[in-house]
Amino acid sequence: MTPNRARTVFLLAHTGRPAAIRSAELVVKGLLRSGIGVRVLEYEAADLPLPPEVGLVKEATPQCLDGCELLIVLGGDGTLLRGAEFARASGVPMLGVNLGRVGFLAEAERDDLDKVVDRVVTKAYEVEERMTVDVVVHQNGDIVHTDWALNEAAVQKAGAEKLLEVVLEIDGRPVTGFGCDGIVLSTPTGSTAYAFSAGGPVVWPEVEALLMVPISAHALFAKPLVTSPDSVLAVEVLPHVPPGVLWCDGRRTVELPPGARVEVRRGAVPVRLARLHHASFTDRLVAKFALPVSGWRGAPH
């Protein structure tokens, strides 16, 4: 069947994974067979067994998704977060297929590839928006860096030998200060990522909130905090202490000199995710962590 160029899907894959290469081949063949055009990055195409009909894009810019109705991402959490950068910048919904471990951002597993292709072909998917955070770094009153995150912005110590000394602030008012390994400033989506590992609560994605989760704080009061989505969270690195580092989604980093101030607020631009299933987040949570629910009897009739 001749591809219908009125419908085009962009494919992003972790080509270092054999599973991703096999999955990409299956997805591409299924879409082309159904008349849907496929576009990939040229440097990834070199590692993928792709037919000549596939469109190649030289530069990884937001414009490379122009005209695409969907971004399909094959890989683990790192690849999905890379895809989220494309999705946010372009506004194109992202459909993730998990080839890694947990994969809360993914909508399907590697065994679901036939279903993924079928749902894309028939447009049997819905799109939801996930909250992001905008991040601003101040130094001596000047803005020295801006960034964003889908999961979290993490302020961490730069070296292993000394604690990071910080003061935490919410809505312009100080809350507490202590030495720690770091602070995770998270969205609900990120509550099952780094914030979860640091002991933060699991927050359902539809809940609008911001999280502040200390990492190994040397303090009596260092509990995770959940705030309004309209709050402004801030972490100040104290002067005359070793520098820290800021990580956004574990992908983008910048050094935080002593006295730096990191402000996090609700992001102006969400990330759009394509959803194939109507299953509740509760079911997904149970499945991803293999939680023991074998004795559940359900609600009384």
N, C-alpha and C positions, 0 to 999 in steps of 0.2 A: 504494500500500500504506500502511495506517495505521502510523505509527511505533510500534515496541514500546518503550514507555517503560522497560521493565525493562533495556534496554541504551541507554546514553547515552555519547556521546563529546564531549569539550570541544575546541573548535578555537581556536587562537591563531595569529594571522597578522600579518605586517608589512604593514599596509595601505598603507604608502607605496610599496610595490613593485607595479607593474601585474601582474607575474608572480604575486604572492601573491594578488591579487584574483581573477585567472582560476583559479588553483589552488584557492582556497577554494570557489569556485562549483562546480567539478567534484567536489571531495571531498564537499561538503554534499549535492549532488544525488544522488551515488552512495550515500551512507549512508542518506539518507531513503528512497530508492527500495527499499533493502533492509530497511527497517523499523527502522533505528537512529536514535534521537533525537540531535540535535545542539544543543549549547549554546555560546554565544559571549558575549564582553563587549559590553555595549550600545554603548559608544563606538566599538568596532571595527565593529560591525554597520552603523553609518551609512555606512561606506565600502565595504561589501560588498553585492553583489546577492544577498540571501538571501530564500528563501521565508518566508512567515509562520509555518510550523510550527517554525522554529528558536527555541529558548529563549534569552532575553536575560537577562544578569546585569549588574546595575548596578555592583557594587563588586568590584574585583579582590582578593579575599581567598582564603585556602586553602579556605574553606568553599564557594566557588563551584564547586568540583569534587566536592562531595559527591554520591555516587551515580554518578559517572562511572567507566567502566572504563578509559579511555584519554585521554591528552592528545595531540592531534595539533598539531604546531607547524610552520608554513610560514614560512620565511625564512632569513636568513643566520645567522652565528655569534652575533651579538648577540641576535637573536630567540630562538635556541635556548637561550642562557644565561638569557634572561628566562623562557622556559618551564621551565628547570631550577629556578628559584625556586618556581614553582607546584608542580612535581613533588615537590620535596623536602618542601615544607610540607604537602602533601596526601597523599603516599605513592602517588599515581596514576602509573603508568608513562607516560613521554613517548616519543612516536614522532616523530622529526624528519624533515622533508622539506627538503632543502637547495635554497635558491633563491639562495645567495650564491656564494662562491668555493670554499673548501676544504671546510668543513663536516664535520669529523671526528665531531661529535656526531650528525650526521644519519644516518638509516638508509636513506634513499631520495633519489633525485633527482627533479627536476620531471617527467621523462619516465616515471616509475614510478607516477604517480597512480592509474591503473586498478588496478595491482597492490596498491597501498597499501589502496585501498578493499576489494578482494577479500579481502586477508589479514585486515583488521579484521573484515569481515562473517563470515568463516569461523573467526575466532579462531586463524588460522594464524601466530601470532607467539609468541616467547618473551620472557621478562623477565629482564634481568640487572641486578645492582646495581653501581653505580660508586662508588668511594670518594670521599669529600669530605674537606675539612680544616676544623677549627674554629680560629678566630683570636681571640686575646685581646691587647688592647693595655694595657700597664701604664704608669703615670706616677707616680713617687714612691711606688712600692709599692702603688698603688691601681689597680684595674681601671677603665679609663675608656671602654672600647669592646669589644664582642664582635661577631663576624661569622663567616662561613663562606665556602667557595668550592668549586666543582666542579673548575675548572681550576687556579687559582692565587691566592695572595695575593702581591702585589708591593709591596715597600717601595721607594720611588723618591725621588729628590731633587725638591724642590718648585720649584726655579728652574733655569734653564739655565746660570747663570754660575758656580756652584760645585759641587764634588763632594759627595756624601753620605758622611759619615764614619761607618763602622759597625764593630761587632765581631760576629762570627758565633759561635753557640754550638749545640752538639748534646748533648742529654741532660745538661744542666747543666754542661758543660765547654766552655771557649773553644776555638775552632779557629783563627781568624785574624781580622785586622782590616785594613781598607784604605779608601781613598776610591773611590767608584764612582758610576755613575748609578743603581744600584739592585740589589736582590736579588729573584729570583723563587723563591717557595716553592710547589712544584707537586705535584699528584697525577700518577699515570700518565696519566690522561685528559688532563691539561693539558700533558703532555710534548710534544704536537704543536701547542701553542698558543704562548703568550708564551715559555715556557721553551725551545722549539725555536728561536724567533727569536733568543734570547740565546745560543745555542750549546750548549744542553743536549742530552742523549741522548734518543732516542725509546724510550719504555718501553711494552711491550705492556700493554694494559689489565688483563689478568688478573694481572699482577705486582703484588704488594702492596708498595709502597715510597713514600717521600717524596723529593722532589728539592729541592736548594738550588743555584740557578744565578745566579752574579754577572752583572751587566750592565755591560759596559765598565769593569771594575775596573782601577785603577792599581796593579798589584801583580804580583810574579813568581809567587806561588801564589794563583791565583784560579780553580781548576778547578771544574766542576760536581760536586756530591756526591750520591750516592744512599744513603739510609739505610733502616733498618728502618721498617716502617709504625707501629711502636710508639714510635719516637723522638719527642722533642720538639725542634723546631727553633726557634731564637730569633735575632732580629736586634735589637741595641741601637744606637740612634742616639746618638752620643757627645754629651756636654754641650758647651755653648759652640760649637756649630756651627749652620749654618742648618737649619731644620726640614725634615722630609720629608713624604711622603704615603703612605698605604696604600690600595691598590686591590684589591678582591676581585672577581675575574672581569671586571675592567674596567668594572664597573657601579656599585659602591658604594665610596665613598671617605671617608677621614677624615684630618685633619692629624695629623702626628707631630711634636710639639715636641722640641727637644733633650732628650736623656735618656730618650726613650720606648723602651719595649721591646715587641717584637712576638713573641708565641709562637704557633707553629703545631703542631697535633697532628692525628692521625687524627680525622675527624669522627664524631660519634655517630650521625648520620643520613645514609644514602647517598641517591643519586639513582637511581631505577629507570628503566631504558631498555628500550623494546620493540625487539626484534630480529626482522627479517624474513628475514635471510640467515644461512646457516651458513658463509659465506666467511671465511677466516682474516684476521686483522688484517694479515698480510703482504700479501695481495692488495689490501686496502683501501689500505695505505700506497703500494704501487706505483701504483695507479690514481689516488689523490688527487694525488700529486706527479709523475705521468707519468714514473716512473723508467725508465731505459734497460735493459731486460731482454731485448731482442730476440735476443741470442745465447745465451740459456739453453737447454740441451739436456736438462735434467732429470736425475733420479737414474739411474745405470746400471742396466740390467736384468740 
